């Protein structure tokens, strides 16, 4: 961040394990306890058998694996046939408590209410109807194993079914598995499949590729497991946050993420806050021999209920996102009422990726409303994810990652900033080194034109007299308005593109070339430096280093001081009438460069054309008739395309708009060449 030029207060680093931050975490936990929102219960969690702890959804990575889909027959108790289920985990058949079918599936309508016999354990279980069963998966009949599958757990809860578990914390079959106890799941699968073969209940096995969860740290396959954990009930805490999003007091950008964030809060499940790890914030919970729970901070001397001094602290630590949820106010000194807290809370903008909207952003909103009574920020920018050039995610393990310091070393910090902003989008984008190279060229171009303008010093004062001077000031002011509008919507790619065209094309290639023959005049130099000054102000947030260096060359003793603290330029509008003054001469240049044909111009337009294009250097004469014929063909093609109602209705809006712009340009060029 320092190399990129991020102007943060680096003296205010905070670590969630700092003493002051621990105090905030403990106090907030006790606050939730006193609100009656914390409880302990057996629920299905993401369990890592290697680390032997529950983990959050964010710590689960989904990978595609090849498994065998086993089709097993479950005989009806009444002897009327059997139901076939499909599973990739035959060992879990031992924990089946029902078979579910979709009530709309005509194949199984008569089976609902009957009983079938679970293979291997030969236990009788009911056939139930549930709309969550996918008709198109496997046979359409689902083995219900509430202790080892999230969907099954929900179905079992709604139907009042038991939740036996036969896989232990280490990922092996436990004592509930009987003769399979101690085996790995793969060994258990093999034993169950062998049993099915012997008893003629194996219908078939087929290859099946699907996505499974794995621990992001150790890559062990996640086990959905029933575990006794501490939970935070979320219905009441979420209500103020839902209201804040509905009233748009907090706005997510882009708009699609606003809808996702709101839906995530409206459908929020209770939060599993406990973890079975050795590092983290240990829960401020103490148990006495009588089973009473004391939740206080600082640590108590005795049980609050019975007075026993024999207390044992709960060994579990908190989910890492618990402390992160407090970041907007805990970093400023809460629970103490510090000057920083009074000044900086609430903030304005928070920037993050869409993968942690549920885990972090929404939690900061509801915790801020709960303890501070105000939203922590007004706007949340959900930035795009930059993928590797081949479209895969950037990853160390895949070898697709890039070290940003290497990119900065090669192209420079400003070029890297520019390229990343140009790549930014509402969608995931592939890394494009060309965008950063474009930024490097822009910095070089600006540096060189600034050296030209600063070769003879003058006080930067805007006193435009010529057409090109009025035009560039109008262009700078128009781009200022475009940039302000884009940044107000946190839309950065369009802003850097319009700044590129202003600097590279308008300022350097047109304005600087047009005034070059008159740079000996003091008034011309003064106006040029005043224009450069406004240009640097606009570009500085994008490319701070080169702009600051150029600024320092003619503001050594200026009362404006350093560029980073200079005021953003206000709207001028003085020369708005000249905004399109270069349209004809630029069209004439485009025609000449493409075909060699010279368009008839007069006065200032002719002077500017001669200074910038320098047609005398052309070695061939253009064919005006051929260029006219080409333009007529292009106009006819464009008119025909835009007259096609199907094209206009079905093509993307930006494609249609591009065709309209091309048609308008061809018509202007045709008019210019026709005289």
SELO-630403 format. One line per 8 residues: number of its first residue (from 1); their letters; for each residue z, y, x of C-alpha. Coordinates in nm, 3 decimals, decimal comma. Each point is the difference from the previous one (the first is absolute). Example, Ala and Ser with C-alpha at 12.3 -4.5 7.8 and 13.67 -1.06 7.14 Angstrom:
1) as) 0,780:-0,450:1,230 ~ -0,066:0,344:0,137
// end
This chain:
1) xxxxxxxx) 0,000:0,000:0,000 ~ 0,076:0,238:0,285 ~ -0,339:-0,072:0,161 ~ -0,173:0,065:-0,331 ~ 0,177:0,333:-0,031 ~ 0,225:-0,074:-0,297 ~ 0,233:0,303:-0,013 ~ 0,318:-0,179:-0,105
9) xxxxxxxx) 0,357:0,078:0,098 ~ 0,041:-0,277:0,256 ~ 0,366:0,090:0,050 ~ 0,084:-0,134:-0,348 ~ -0,055:-0,371:0,056 ~ 0,202:-0,226:-0,229 ~ 0,071:-0,373:0,015 ~ 0,127:-0,182:-0,308
17) xxxxxxxx) 0,267:-0,171:0,211 ~ 0,149:0,331:0,116 ~ 0,365:0,039:-0,102 ~ -0,073:0,288:-0,237 ~ -0,283:-0,191:-0,164 ~ 0,216:-0,312:-0,040 ~ 0,253:0,219:-0,179 ~ -0,272:0,111:-0,245
25) xxxxxxxx) -0,112:-0,359:-0,063 ~ 0,353:-0,123:-0,067 ~ 0,080:0,291:-0,230 ~ -0,317:-0,053:-0,199 ~ 0,070:-0,373:-0,039 ~ 0,346:0,078:-0,137 ~ -0,156:0,259:-0,231 ~ -0,229:-0,266:-0,146
33) xxxxxxxx) 0,297:-0,236:-0,040 ~ 0,196:0,263:-0,186 ~ -0,298:0,059:-0,226 ~ 0,013:-0,369:-0,091 ~ -0,350:-0,076:0,125 ~ 0,081:-0,263:0,265 ~ 0,047:-0,367:-0,083 ~ -0,020:-0,342:0,163
41) xxxxxxxx) -0,224:-0,275:-0,139 ~ -0,213:-0,301:0,081 ~ -0,363:0,112:-0,012 ~ -0,333:-0,101:0,149 ~ -0,066:0,184:0,328 ~ -0,248:0,000:0,290 ~ 0,179:-0,230:0,244 ~ -0,092:-0,034:0,367
49) xxxxxxxx) 0,106:-0,351:0,113 ~ -0,016:0,101:0,367 ~ 0,222:0,309:-0,024 ~ 0,189:-0,149:-0,297 ~ 0,009:0,325:-0,196 ~ -0,158:0,157:-0,301 ~ -0,264:0,260:0,086 ~ -0,167:0,281:-0,189
57) xxxxxxxx) -0,352:-0,014:-0,140 ~ -0,121:0,230:0,280 ~ 0,115:-0,253:0,260 ~ -0,221:-0,266:-0,157 ~ -0,354:-0,023:0,134 ~ -0,257:-0,192:-0,202 ~ -0,227:-0,237:0,190 ~ -0,274:-0,236:-0,117
65) xxxxxxxx) 0,070:-0,369:0,067 ~ -0,174:-0,329:-0,072 ~ 0,209:-0,238:-0,208 ~ -0,056:-0,316:-0,200 ~ 0,017:0,040:-0,378 ~ 0,164:-0,315:-0,136 ~ -0,071:-0,109:-0,360 ~ 0,284:-0,215:-0,136
73) xxxxxxxx) 0,034:-0,172:-0,339 ~ 0,323:0,048:-0,199 ~ 0,022:-0,276:-0,265 ~ 0,110:0,090:-0,354 ~ 0,333:-0,156:-0,094 ~ -0,149:-0,139:-0,321 ~ -0,268:-0,185:0,195 ~ -0,288:0,201:-0,150
81) xxxxxxxx) -0,162:0,080:0,335 ~ 0,077:0,256:0,267 ~ -0,034:0,361:0,107 ~ -0,156:0,086:0,336 ~ 0,143:0,284:0,208 ~ -0,134:0,147:0,325 ~ 0,227:0,109:0,287 ~ -0,024:0,087:0,369
89) xxxxxxxx) 0,368:-0,096:0,045 ~ 0,048:-0,360:-0,117 ~ 0,351:-0,014:0,149 ~ 0,122:0,255:-0,256 ~ -0,088:-0,239:-0,284 ~ 0,357:-0,129:0,038 ~ 0,131:0,335:-0,134 ~ -0,230:0,021:-0,304
97) xxxxxxxx) 0,182:0,079:-0,323 ~ -0,298:0,035:-0,236 ~ -0,379:0,002:-0,029 ~ -0,147:0,319:-0,148 ~ -0,336:0,051:-0,170 ~ -0,163:0,311:-0,141 ~ 0,038:0,014:-0,379 ~ -0,371:0,096:-0,026
105) xxxxxxxx) -0,112:-0,310:0,191 ~ -0,138:-0,235:-0,266 ~ 0,010:-0,294:0,243 ~ 0,379:-0,009:-0,009 ~ 0,087:0,135:-0,343 ~ 0,121:-0,340:-0,120 ~ 0,206:-0,053:0,318 ~ 0,233:0,296:-0,061
113) xxxxxxxx) 0,345:-0,125:-0,097 ~ -0,048:-0,346:0,150 ~ 0,173:-0,131:0,312 ~ -0,150:-0,126:0,325 ~ 0,148:-0,195:0,291 ~ 0,014:0,178:0,337 ~ -0,140:-0,227:0,275 ~ 0,221:-0,131:0,280
121) xxxxxxxx) 0,330:0,102:-0,166 ~ -0,117:-0,134:-0,342 ~ 0,181:0,274:-0,191 ~ -0,088:0,093:-0,358 ~ -0,100:0,367:-0,043 ~ -0,152:0,194:-0,293 ~ -0,354:0,132:-0,038 ~ 0,031:0,370:-0,086
129) xxxxxxxx) -0,243:0,277:-0,094 ~ -0,019:0,317:0,207 ~ -0,271:0,269:0,022 ~ 0,050:0,042:0,377 ~ -0,170:-0,333:0,069 ~ -0,350:0,059:0,141 ~ -0,256:-0,197:-0,200 ~ -0,246:-0,011:0,289
137) xxxxxxxx) 0,227:-0,124:0,278 ~ 0,010:-0,370:0,078 ~ 0,029:-0,206:-0,316 ~ 0,143:0,288:-0,207 ~ 0,345:-0,170:-0,013 ~ 0,272:0,150:0,219 ~ 0,296:-0,184:0,152 ~ 0,300:0,231:-0,048
145) xxxxxxxx) 0,223:0,016:0,309 ~ 0,224:0,308:-0,051 ~ 0,184:-0,045:0,327 ~ -0,311:0,034:0,217 ~ -0,255:0,226:-0,166 ~ 0,019:0,355:-0,136 ~ -0,212:-0,063:-0,310 ~ 0,182:-0,324:-0,071
153) xxxxxxxx) 0,333:0,180:0,038 ~ -0,102:0,257:-0,262 ~ -0,126:-0,272:-0,235 ~ 0,318:-0,202:0,050 ~ 0,220:0,302:-0,070 ~ -0,183:0,077:-0,324 ~ 0,021:-0,362:-0,117 ~ 0,360:-0,062:0,108
161) xxxxxxxx) -0,091:-0,267:0,255 ~ 0,220:-0,110:0,294 ~ -0,085:0,108:0,356 ~ 0,057:-0,289:0,241 ~ -0,089:0,064:0,364 ~ -0,092:-0,272:0,245 ~ -0,094:0,211:0,302 ~ 0,279:0,135:0,218
169) xxxxxxxx) 0,041:0,320:0,196 ~ -0,162:-0,166:0,304 ~ -0,313:-0,088:-0,196 ~ 0,074:-0,375:-0,006 ~ 0,064:-0,220:-0,302 ~ 0,370:0,018:-0,096 ~ 0,239:-0,256:-0,151 ~ -0,144:0,058:-0,348
177) xxxxxxxx) -0,317:-0,171:0,126 ~ 0,184:-0,332:0,028 ~ -0,180:-0,237:0,232 ~ -0,221:0,287:0,122 ~ 0,298:0,206:0,123 ~ -0,044:0,129:0,355 ~ -0,379:-0,031:-0,002 ~ -0,234:0,291:0,061
185) xxxxxxxx) -0,204:0,106:-0,300 ~ -0,312:-0,152:0,152 ~ 0,179:-0,333:0,041 ~ 0,124:0,032:-0,358 ~ -0,356:0,065:-0,121 ~ -0,122:-0,316:0,174 ~ 0,275:-0,215:-0,156 ~ -0,066:0,131:-0,352
193) xxxxxxxx) -0,378:-0,044:0,030 ~ 0,054:-0,355:0,126 ~ 0,220:-0,070:-0,305 ~ -0,269:0,138:-0,233 ~ -0,259:-0,230:0,155 ~ 0,220:-0,308:-0,033 ~ 0,075:0,080:-0,367 ~ -0,362:0,088:-0,083
201) xxxxxxxx) 0,098:0,357:-0,094 ~ -0,211:0,175:0,264 ~ -0,314:0,121:-0,171 ~ -0,162:0,171:0,299 ~ 0,053:0,238:0,293 ~ -0,236:0,280:0,098 ~ -0,016:0,279:0,258 ~ 0,140:0,330:-0,119
209) xxxxxxxx) 0,001:0,334:0,184 ~ 0,253:0,252:-0,121 ~ 0,228:0,284:0,109 ~ 0,363:-0,068:0,088 ~ 0,285:0,224:0,110 ~ 0,126:-0,009:0,358 ~ 0,275:0,186:0,183 ~ -0,154:0,298:0,179
217) xxxxxxxx) 0,235:-0,052:0,297 ~ -0,023:-0,373:0,071 ~ -0,299:-0,094:-0,223 ~ 0,197:-0,285:-0,157 ~ -0,114:-0,088:-0,349 ~ 0,223:0,170:-0,256 ~ 0,203:-0,219:-0,232 ~ 0,072:0,135:-0,353
225) xxxxxxxx) 0,365:-0,101:-0,019 ~ 0,291:0,043:-0,237 ~ 0,271:0,180:0,196 ~ 0,330:0,173:-0,073 ~ -0,069:0,364:0,082 ~ 0,118:0,351:-0,079 ~ -0,224:0,199:-0,233 ~ -0,033:0,356:-0,125
233) xxxxxxxx) -0,086:0,028:-0,369 ~ -0,294:0,239:-0,017 ~ -0,054:0,087:-0,366 ~ 0,233:0,300:-0,006 ~ -0,059:0,136:0,355 ~ -0,376:-0,002:-0,056 ~ 0,004:0,209:-0,319 ~ 0,029:0,348:0,161
241) xxxxxxxx) -0,270:-0,092:0,252 ~ -0,231:-0,118:-0,278 ~ 0,057:0,330:-0,178 ~ -0,072:0,197:0,320 ~ -0,335:-0,176:0,043 ~ -0,093:0,032:-0,367 ~ 0,073:0,374:0,012 ~ -0,190:0,016:0,331
249) xxxxxxxx) 0,291:0,159:0,182 ~ -0,094:-0,254:0,266 ~ -0,375:-0,042:0,050 ~ -0,168:-0,283:0,188 ~ -0,338:0,064:0,162 ~ -0,251:-0,144:-0,080 ~ 0,054:-0,019:-0,375 ~ -0,047:-0,379:-0,010
257) xxxxxxxx) 0,319:-0,037:0,203 ~ 0,190:0,216:-0,251 ~ -0,081:-0,256:-0,267 ~ 0,100:-0,287:0,229 ~ 0,329:0,165:0,099 ~ 0,090:0,071:-0,361 ~ -0,088:-0,352:-0,112 ~ 0,205:-0,142:0,288
265) xxxxxxxx) 0,306:0,192:-0,121 ~ -0,057:-0,091:-0,364 ~ -0,021:-0,370:0,093 ~ 0,258:0,009:0,280 ~ 0,202:-0,321:0,045 ~ 0,359:-0,008:0,116 ~ 0,026:0,054:0,375 ~ 0,121:-0,275:0,232
273) xxxxxxxx) 0,199:0,211:0,248 ~ 0,177:-0,267:0,210 ~ -0,137:-0,168:0,313 ~ 0,132:-0,289:0,206 ~ -0,061:0,159:0,341 ~ 0,230:0,084:0,289 ~ -0,134:0,353:0,050 ~ 0,013:0,277:-0,258
281) xxxxxxxx) 0,240:0,190:-0,225 ~ 0,271:-0,245:-0,103 ~ 0,084:0,026:-0,369 ~ 0,334:0,177:-0,073 ~ 0,127:-0,294:-0,205 ~ 0,323:-0,190:0,063 ~ 0,131:-0,322:-0,159 ~ 0,361:-0,110:-0,033
289) xxxxxxxx) 0,121:-0,365:-0,036 ~ 0,015:0,044:-0,378 ~ -0,372:0,082:-0,014 ~ 0,039:0,370:-0,078 ~ -0,270:0,233:0,133 ~ 0,094:0,338:0,148 ~ -0,273:0,256:0,060 ~ 0,124:0,316:0,173
297) xxxxxxxx) -0,065:0,211:0,308 ~ 0,166:0,045:0,248 ~ 0,108:-0,366:0,039 ~ 0,306:-0,087:-0,212 ~ 0,336:-0,138:0,115 ~ 0,054:-0,210:-0,313 ~ -0,173:-0,139:-0,306 ~ -0,034:0,271:-0,263
305) xxxxxxxx) 0,074:-0,248:-0,278 ~ 0,289:-0,216:0,124 ~ 0,118:0,177:0,317 ~ -0,067:-0,296:0,233 ~ -0,040:0,102:0,363 ~ -0,206:-0,314:0,074 ~ -0,346:0,148:-0,025 ~ -0,330:-0,137:0,124
313) xxxxxxxx) -0,304:0,226:0,015 ~ -0,327:-0,120:-0,149 ~ -0,217:-0,109:0,297 ~ -0,330:0,106:-0,160 ~ -0,180:0,316:0,110 ~ -0,210:0,231:-0,213 ~ -0,375:-0,007:-0,047 ~ -0,147:0,239:0,257
321) xxxxxxxx) -0,158:0,202:-0,283 ~ 0,347:0,075:-0,137 ~ 0,075:0,240:0,285 ~ -0,359:0,128:0,005 ~ 0,032:0,101:-0,365 ~ 0,257:0,263:0,101 ~ -0,215:0,160:0,271 ~ -0,082:0,337:-0,165
329) xxxxxxxx) 0,368:0,097:-0,032 ~ 0,194:-0,230:0,237 ~ -0,193:0,140:0,299 ~ 0,120:0,348:-0,102 ~ 0,368:-0,091:0,005 ~ 0,078:-0,140:-0,347 ~ 0,264:-0,081:-0,122 ~ 0,121:0,315:0,175
337) xxxxxxxx) -0,130:0,327:-0,143 ~ -0,160:0,123:0,322 ~ -0,206:0,320:0,046 ~ -0,304:-0,220:0,075 ~ 0,041:-0,185:-0,328 ~ 0,020:0,326:-0,190 ~ -0,306:0,142:0,173 ~ -0,239:-0,295:0,027
345) xxxxxxxx) 0,070:-0,204:-0,313 ~ -0,212:-0,039:-0,201 ~ -0,304:-0,019:0,226 ~ -0,365:0,040:-0,087 ~ -0,229:-0,273:0,127 ~ 0,046:-0,366:0,095 ~ -0,281:-0,197:0,163 ~ -0,029:-0,379:0,003
353) xxxxxxxx) -0,215:-0,304:-0,078 ~ -0,041:-0,159:-0,340 ~ 0,165:-0,327:0,108 ~ 0,348:0,157:-0,009 ~ -0,018:0,205:-0,319 ~ 0,232:-0,245:-0,176 ~ 0,216:-0,073:0,302 ~ 0,059:0,351:0,130
361) xxxxxxxx) -0,158:0,290:-0,188 ~ 0,129:-0,086:-0,348 ~ 0,342:-0,086:0,138 ~ 0,030:0,335:0,176 ~ -0,081:0,168:-0,331 ~ 0,263:-0,179:-0,210 ~ 0,271:0,015:0,268 ~ -0,064:0,371:0,051
369) xxxxxxxx) 0,029:0,066:-0,371 ~ 0,314:-0,214:-0,017 ~ 0,206:0,166:0,273 ~ -0,163:0,343:0,039 ~ -0,112:0,063:-0,356 ~ -0,344:0,108:0,125 ~ -0,324:-0,169:0,104 ~ -0,026:-0,041:0,380
377) xxxxxxxx) -0,358:0,132:0,018 ~ -0,276:0,122:-0,230 ~ -0,307:-0,169:0,149 ~ -0,065:-0,342:0,150 ~ -0,321:-0,046:0,198 ~ -0,115:-0,362:0,007 ~ -0,237:-0,005:0,296 ~ -0,282:-0,245:0,049
385) xxxxxxxx) 0,043:-0,302:0,224 ~ -0,232:0,001:0,299 ~ -0,145:-0,345:0,057 ~ -0,160:-0,135:0,315 ~ -0,371:0,075:0,045 ~ -0,087:-0,348:-0,132 ~ 0,197:0,054:-0,321 ~ 0,304:-0,211:0,092
393) xxxxxxxx) 0,347:0,150:0,002 ~ 0,123:0,138:0,329 ~ 0,237:-0,256:0,147 ~ 0,142:-0,090:0,339 ~ -0,016:-0,371:-0,081 ~ -0,367:0,027:-0,103 ~ -0,084:0,215:0,301 ~ -0,149:0,264:-0,229
401) xxxxxxxx) 0,250:0,279:0,068 ~ -0,059:0,320:0,196 ~ 0,247:0,190:0,214 ~ -0,028:0,362:-0,115 ~ 0,102:0,118:0,346 ~ -0,313:-0,166:0,141 ~ -0,214:0,183:-0,255 ~ 0,172:0,330:0,083
409) xxxxxxxx) -0,052:-0,060:0,373 ~ -0,371:-0,061:-0,057 ~ -0,083:0,274:-0,250 ~ 0,295:0,239:-0,006 ~ 0,272:0,064:-0,258 ~ -0,201:0,253:-0,201 ~ -0,302:-0,226:-0,026 ~ 0,225:-0,287:-0,111
417) xxxxxxxx) 0,165:0,217:-0,266 ~ -0,339:0,116:-0,125 ~ -0,142:-0,354:-0,013 ~ 0,299:-0,144:-0,183 ~ -0,012:0,281:-0,257 ~ -0,372:-0,053:-0,052 ~ 0,062:-0,372:-0,051 ~ 0,278:0,066:-0,250
425) xxxxxxxx) -0,083:-0,097:-0,354 ~ 0,147:-0,128:-0,324 ~ -0,127:-0,345:0,099 ~ 0,049:-0,219:0,305 ~ -0,246:0,096:0,273 ~ -0,135:-0,163:0,311 ~ 0,083:0,162:0,331 ~ -0,298:0,203:0,120
433) xxxxxxxx) 0,004:0,111:0,362 ~ -0,296:0,223:-0,081 ~ 0,221:0,226:-0,211 ~ 0,229:0,059:0,299 ~ -0,301:0,058:0,226 ~ -0,117:0,259:-0,252 ~ 0,337:0,173:0,036 ~ -0,039:0,006:0,378
441) xxxxxxxx) -0,343:0,161:-0,030 ~ 0,136:0,257:-0,242 ~ 0,282:0,094:0,240 ~ -0,247:0,036:0,287 ~ -0,237:0,208:-0,212 ~ 0,278:0,234:-0,107 ~ 0,129:0,030:0,355 ~ -0,343:0,092:0,137
449) xxxxxxxx) -0,080:0,259:-0,267 ~ 0,346:0,153:0,048 ~ -0,062:0,034:0,374 ~ -0,324:0,180:-0,083 ~ 0,167:0,243:-0,240 ~ 0,296:0,059:0,234 ~ -0,213:0,060:0,308 ~ 0,029:0,374:-0,073
457) xxxxxxxx) 0,331:0,103:-0,152 ~ 0,038:0,207:-0,315 ~ 0,270:0,063:-0,257 ~ -0,061:-0,236:-0,297 ~ -0,078:0,243:-0,281 ~ -0,235:-0,082:-0,285 ~ -0,268:0,270:-0,031 ~ -0,306:-0,191:-0,125
465) xxxxxxxx) -0,326:0,188:0,000 ~ -0,274:-0,263:0,011 ~ -0,098:-0,268:-0,250 ~ 0,121:-0,286:0,220 ~ 0,343:0,162:0,041 ~ 0,049:0,048:-0,372 ~ -0,130:-0,353:-0,065 ~ 0,236:-0,177:0,244
473) xxxxxxxx) 0,302:0,186:-0,138 ~ -0,104:-0,103:-0,352 ~ -0,046:-0,360:0,115 ~ 0,344:-0,007:0,169 ~ 0,165:0,131:-0,315 ~ -0,184:-0,249:-0,222 ~ 0,106:-0,289:0,223 ~ 0,359:0,129:-0,002
481) xxxxxxxx) -0,004:-0,036:-0,380 ~ -0,151:-0,351:0,021 ~ 0,257:-0,111:0,257 ~ 0,288:0,140:-0,205 ~ -0,123:-0,183:-0,310 ~ -0,041:-0,330:0,188 ~ 0,341:0,023:0,168 ~ 0,169:0,089:-0,329
489) xxxxxxxx) -0,122:-0,341:-0,119 ~ 0,088:-0,166:0,334 ~ -0,370:-0,087:0,040 ~ -0,057:0,034:0,373 ~ -0,339:-0,156:0,070 ~ -0,204:0,263:-0,191 ~ 0,194:0,280:0,172 ~ -0,084:-0,112:0,354
497) xxxxxxxx) -0,363:-0,057:-0,094 ~ -0,037:0,353:-0,138 ~ 0,177:0,139:0,306 ~ -0,240:-0,193:0,224 ~ -0,304:0,151:-0,175 ~ 0,150:0,347:0,016 ~ 0,077:-0,017:0,373 ~ -0,275:-0,219:0,142
505) xxxxxxxx) -0,289:0,114:-0,218 ~ 0,080:0,343:-0,142 ~ 0,211:0,162:0,271 ~ -0,138:-0,159:0,317 ~ -0,363:-0,085:-0,079 ~ -0,083:0,292:-0,230 ~ 0,239:0,293:0,034 ~ 0,065:-0,020:0,377
513) xxxxxxxx) -0,371:-0,050:0,075 ~ -0,095:0,286:-0,231 ~ 0,235:0,251:0,168 ~ -0,056:-0,122:0,355 ~ -0,269:0,264:0,076 ~ 0,249:0,273:-0,108 ~ 0,322:-0,127:0,162 ~ -0,006:0,293:0,237
521) xxxxxxxx) 0,094:0,228:-0,289 ~ 0,376:0,050:-0,034 ~ -0,012:0,009:-0,381 ~ -0,179:-0,336:-0,009 ~ 0,257:-0,156:0,237 ~ 0,293:0,141:-0,200 ~ -0,133:-0,141:-0,327 ~ -0,082:-0,335:0,165
529) xxxxxxxx) 0,356:-0,035:0,130 ~ 0,141:0,097:-0,340 ~ -0,213:-0,274:-0,156 ~ 0,110:-0,246:0,272 ~ 0,360:0,094:-0,072 ~ -0,031:-0,096:-0,368 ~ -0,188:-0,316:0,098 ~ 0,281:-0,112:0,232
537) xxxxxxxx) 0,256:0,060:-0,274 ~ -0,191:-0,233:-0,233 ~ -0,055:-0,274:0,255 ~ 0,346:0,007:0,162 ~ 0,171:-0,253:-0,236 ~ -0,278:-0,248:0,082 ~ -0,049:0,067:0,374 ~ 0,312:0,183:0,123
545) xxxxxxxx) -0,043:-0,035:0,376 ~ -0,347:0,142:0,060 ~ 0,051:0,275:-0,258 ~ 0,334:0,104:0,152 ~ -0,154:0,012:0,348 ~ -0,295:0,212:-0,114 ~ 0,232:0,226:-0,199 ~ 0,215:0,059:0,309
553) xxxxxxxx) -0,306:0,131:0,189 ~ -0,014:0,317:-0,209 ~ 0,354:0,028:-0,139 ~ 0,205:0,018:0,318 ~ 0,182:0,318:-0,100 ~ -0,088:-0,009:-0,367 ~ 0,271:0,061:-0,262 ~ -0,142:-0,304:-0,184
561) xxxxxxxx) 0,150:-0,224:0,269 ~ -0,085:-0,369:0,010 ~ -0,250:-0,144:-0,242 ~ 0,241:-0,263:-0,131 ~ 0,217:0,272:-0,155 ~ -0,282:0,231:-0,108 ~ -0,050:0,055:-0,372 ~ -0,266:-0,188:-0,192
569) xxxxxxxx) -0,295:0,234:-0,075 ~ 0,000:0,163:-0,341 ~ -0,304:0,012:-0,223 ~ -0,241:0,274:0,099 ~ -0,295:-0,008:-0,237 ~ -0,137:0,323:0,148 ~ -0,337:-0,148:0,089 ~ -0,029:-0,266:-0,272
577) xxxxxxxx) -0,339:0,141:-0,101 ~ -0,141:-0,110:0,336 ~ 0,121:-0,362:-0,027 ~ -0,353:-0,133:-0,055 ~ -0,179:0,255:0,217 ~ -0,114:-0,268:0,245 ~ -0,138:-0,243:-0,259 ~ -0,367:0,100:0,043
585) xxxxxxxx) 0,011:0,021:0,376 ~ 0,178:-0,337:0,028 ~ -0,257:-0,162:-0,230 ~ -0,276:0,152:0,212 ~ 0,165:-0,146:0,311 ~ 0,023:-0,345:-0,162 ~ -0,371:0,011:-0,090 ~ -0,099:0,118:0,347
593) xxxxxxxx) 0,208:-0,260:0,183 ~ -0,137:-0,275:-0,219 ~ -0,365:0,097:-0,020 ~ -0,064:0,289:0,238 ~ -0,108:0,217:-0,291 ~ 0,120:0,363:0,014 ~ 0,118:0,149:-0,330 ~ -0,073:0,369:-0,049
601) xxxxxxxx) 0,317:0,207:0,046 ~ 0,073:0,371:0,042 ~ 0,256:0,240:0,149 ~ 0,348:-0,149:0,065 ~ -0,108:-0,349:-0,103 ~ -0,290:0,006:0,247 ~ 0,223:0,139:0,276 ~ 0,265:-0,268:-0,056
609) xxxxxxxx) -0,262:-0,276:-0,023 ~ -0,150:0,110:0,331 ~ 0,339:0,019:0,174 ~ 0,130:-0,335:-0,122 ~ -0,310:-0,220:-0,037 ~ -0,214:0,157:0,273 ~ -0,328:-0,127:-0,142 ~ -0,195:0,111:0,308
617) xxxxxxxx) 0,133:-0,310:0,179 ~ -0,181:-0,235:-0,240 ~ -0,295:-0,176:0,168 ~ -0,194:-0,088:-0,317 ~ -0,115:0,188:-0,306 ~ 0,115:-0,136:-0,336 ~ -0,223:-0,111:-0,282 ~ 0,105:0,209:-0,299
625) xxxxxxxx) -0,216:-0,187:-0,249 ~ 0,142:-0,336:0,107 ~ 0,356:0,132:-0,031 ~ -0,075:0,146:-0,344 ~ -0,140:-0,336:-0,111 ~ 0,306:-0,181:0,131 ~ 0,238:0,235:-0,181 ~ -0,195:-0,038:-0,329
633) xxxxxxxx) 0,035:-0,378:0,029 ~ 0,375:0,033:0,062 ~ 0,042:0,236:-0,296 ~ -0,196:-0,233:-0,227 ~ 0,208:-0,299:0,116 ~ 0,328:0,184:-0,056 ~ -0,102:0,125:-0,345 ~ -0,109:-0,348:-0,101
641) xxxxxxxx) 0,325:-0,157:0,120 ~ 0,222:0,256:-0,174 ~ -0,204:-0,032:-0,319 ~ 0,091:-0,370:-0,006 ~ 0,295:-0,014:-0,242 ~ 0,105:-0,347:0,122 ~ 0,026:0,123:0,359 ~ 0,204:0,307:-0,096
649) xxxxxxxx) 0,230:-0,206:-0,225 ~ 0,056:-0,297:0,233 ~ -0,013:0,140:0,354 ~ 0,315:0,131:0,165 ~ 0,060:0,370:-0,073 ~ -0,020:0,096:0,368 ~ -0,338:-0,177:0,031 ~ -0,139:0,189:-0,299
657) xxxxxxxx) 0,138:0,328:0,133 ~ -0,158:-0,067:0,341 ~ -0,338:-0,053:-0,166 ~ 0,039:0,328:-0,192 ~ 0,083:0,184:0,322 ~ -0,301:-0,151:0,179 ~ -0,231:0,097:-0,286 ~ 0,132:0,356:0,002
665) xxxxxxxx) -0,052:0,021:0,378 ~ -0,357:-0,134:-0,019 ~ -0,080:0,252:-0,273 ~ 0,136:0,287:0,210 ~ -0,195:-0,112:0,305 ~ -0,315:-0,036:-0,210 ~ 0,045:0,351:-0,137 ~ 0,066:0,138:0,348
673) xxx) -0,310:-0,164:0,147 ~ -0,218:0,095:-0,295 ~ 0,086:0,366:0,057
// end
